[in-house]
Amino acid sequence: MKVLLCISHVPDTTSKIRFTDNDTAFDKTDIQYIIGPHEELALTRLLEVKEAIGGMTITVVNVGLKETEPTIRKALAVGADDAIRVEADPTDALFVAKQIAEVYKQGNYDLVVTGKETIDYNGAQVGEMIAELLDLPSVTSTSHFDIKDGKAQLEREIDGGKEVIEVDFPFVATSGKGFALEPRIPNMRGIMQARRKPLAVVQAVNQEIKTKTNQFYLPEVKGACTFVDAENVEELVRLLHEEAKVL
């Protein structure tokens, strides 16, 4: 079984975000980049399934410029078998989906996995667009993945419980919270092996860019938080009445 795992190259969640070019572009200065958390958990779970059943290869794919290769190498150090980087700036969701769909066509994969969304743009579009471009079934925001009797078994959280879905291959899955308990951390052996694992660079296919960024802006600064002793109910009521004016 061949699995294509799409990984994003995103700022660390502790990064201080700034903009440049009249607030139309993200300022990359002094930013630490990581694998998107949803994709990191997806890689962990895929490796667990691989170790349990065998016969699986995991290829990670990223649409990005050379600066993304350290992030790709980390995925290889965690345990992915090989990697593909599409040489292009990931301008918008459709552009990225088109590139990954083309990689899928060239590689004859059985499964495509993406995170449900990246933590930079939070668009939650790429996985579904890939499925549409390839005319494949898709299962979104999955919280568990397994393979039994040659079929995929997935879970999704829904109102009031969980939904269990059985799917034939090939298909597209987007991973969400709970896909794995916690991400794997690469060890020294994995880091050394990652240097020798294949990382192919392919050229992007043509795709019209259909979106334009007019402006980025930061959310408004939240007001100071006031803590009240749990036993001091009178002070809490006073603050809600006089300060917050909600009573």
N, C-alpha and C positions, 0 to 999 in steps of 0.2 A: 504494500500500500504506500502510495506517495501522497504526502501532505504538504500543502503550500500554506505557510503561515506568514501573514502580512504583519510587519512590525513598523511602528512609527518611531521617529527620532524627535523627542519632545523635551522641552525644558523641565528640569527637576522641579518638583512641586514646591520646593523652598526658594526658588529663584525670584528675584525682584524684577518684575516686568516693567520694561520701558519701551517707548516707541520713538521712531525717528522719521525723517522725511515728511514733516508736517503731519505726524501721527497717521501715516499711511503704511508704515512698515514696522516690523518688529525689530527691536534693537538686540542683536545677538552678542553684544559685547559682554564678556565675563559670565556667560551663561553656561552652566553645566547641563549636558544633555543625557537622557536616559531612554531605555526602551519604555514605550507606553505601558503603564501598569496592567491594563487589561490583556495586552499581548504577552506580557511577562508571565502572567498567570496561565494563559493559554499554552505557552511553551512548556511550562512545568507540568500541566496535566497531560499534554501530548507525550511528553517523555515518560510519564508514569504508565500510560497505556502501552507505549512502545516496549517498555521493560516487562510488562505483564504478558503481552501476546506475541511480541517479536514481529519481524517481517514488515517493519515500517521505516520509511525514511522521511525526515522532516527538513524541508527546504524553507529558509526564511527569505522573504523578499521585501525590499524597501525601495520606494521611489524617492530619490534624493541625490544630492551632489556628493562629492568625495568626502565632505565633512561628516557624513553619516556613517562612514565605515567603522569607526571605533564602536559605535552602538551595535552595528551588525556583528562585529567580532565578539562582542559580549554575548550575543545570542548563540554564536557558535561555541563559545567557551562554556556556556550553560549546558549544551548538549545537542544543538541542531547539527545536522549532517553537512549541509552546505548552504550557500547563500547566493542570492542574485540582487544586484543593485541596478535599478533602471536610472540611467544618467539623465536626470531632469529635476528641475525645481518643482516640488509638489504644489502647484498653483491652486488647484481647487479639487473638490471631491470627484467630479466626473473625470477629470484628467487622470487622477491617481487610479481610479477604478478601471479606466480604459487600459492603462499600462499593465495592471495586474491581470486583467482578463487576457491580454496578449501573452503574458508569461505563462498563464495557465494553458492556453492553446498549444504553446510550444512544448510543454512538459508532460502532457498527458497525466494530470494529477487526479487523484480520487477524492480529495477533500480540500476545500479552501477555508481557512479560519482567519478571522480578523477580530480585533477588539470591537466592542459595541460602539466605541467612540474614542477619539484621541483626546488627551487632556489639554491640548492647546486650543483647538477650535470647537471641540464637543459637537461636531455636526451629526454624528451617527448616520452617515449616508453611504460610506464607501462599500461596506459589505453587501447592502441591498442592491447597490448599483452594479457590483460585480455579478451578482446572481442574475440580474436582469440582462446584462450584456451577454452572459453565457447561456441564458435560458436554463438555469439550474434552480432547483428548489432551495429555499433558504430558511434557516431557523435563527431567530434573532434573540439577543440578550439571554443566552443560555447560561445556566448556573452549574451544570454538570455535563460531563461527556464520557461515554464508554462505548466499547464495541463488544457485542455479543452475537454469536451465530451469524457473523458476516454482516451485521447491520449496526448502524449507530443508534445509541440510546442517549437521549438528551433530556435535560430538565430545564424548565423555565419557571420562574416565580410569577404567579398571577394573584389577583385579589382573592384572598381567602385560602391560598394553598399553593400547590405546585402542579405543573403540567408536565407529564412524561410523554415524550415523542419518540417514535421509532422511524428511522429514515434509511432508505437505500442510498448507496453511493452511486454517483458523485453528488455533492451538494455543497452549499456554503453555510457556515455557521459563524455567528458573531458571539464572542464570549463576554460575559459580564461578571458581576460580583459572585464569588463562590466557585468559579470554574476550577480553582485549586485553592488549598488552604493558605499557602504562602509561597512566594516565588523562590526558586532555587538560586543559590549564590554560587557563582563559578569558583572552583578550587584551582590550585596552582597547576595541576595536571591538565585541567580543562583549558586554562588560559594558554598553556604551551601548545596544546593540540590545535587550538583555534587558529594559530598562526599558519598552520599547514593545511587547513581545510579550504576547499575551493570557494572562492568568492568571484563570481562572474559579473562582469559589467556589460550591460546591453543598452543599446540606444533606444530612446523613446519613440513610440509611434505617434503619428500626427493626431491631434485632438484639439478642436477649437476650445479656447478658454471662454467660458460662458459667464464668469463672475468677475466683479471688479470691487476692490476694497476702496471705499470712500474715506473711512476714518476709523481708527481704533481709539478707544478711550477707556480709562480705568473706572471702576465703580466708585461711587461716592464713599468717602471715609466715614466709617461708622462712629457714632458717638461713644463716649467713655462708658464703660460698664460699671454699675454700682452694685456691690455685694452687700447683702443684708443677712445678718445672723438668722438662722432658721427659727430661733426662739423669739425673735423680736418682730412679732406680727404687726404691732402698732406702727413701727417705723416703716415697714413695707407698705402698709395702707396709706401712711402719710405721703410717701414718695410717689405712689401710684396716683394719689389725688392731687398733690401740689406740684410735683415735678413732671411726671409723665402725662398728667391730666387725662387719664383714661377712666377715672371713677367719678 
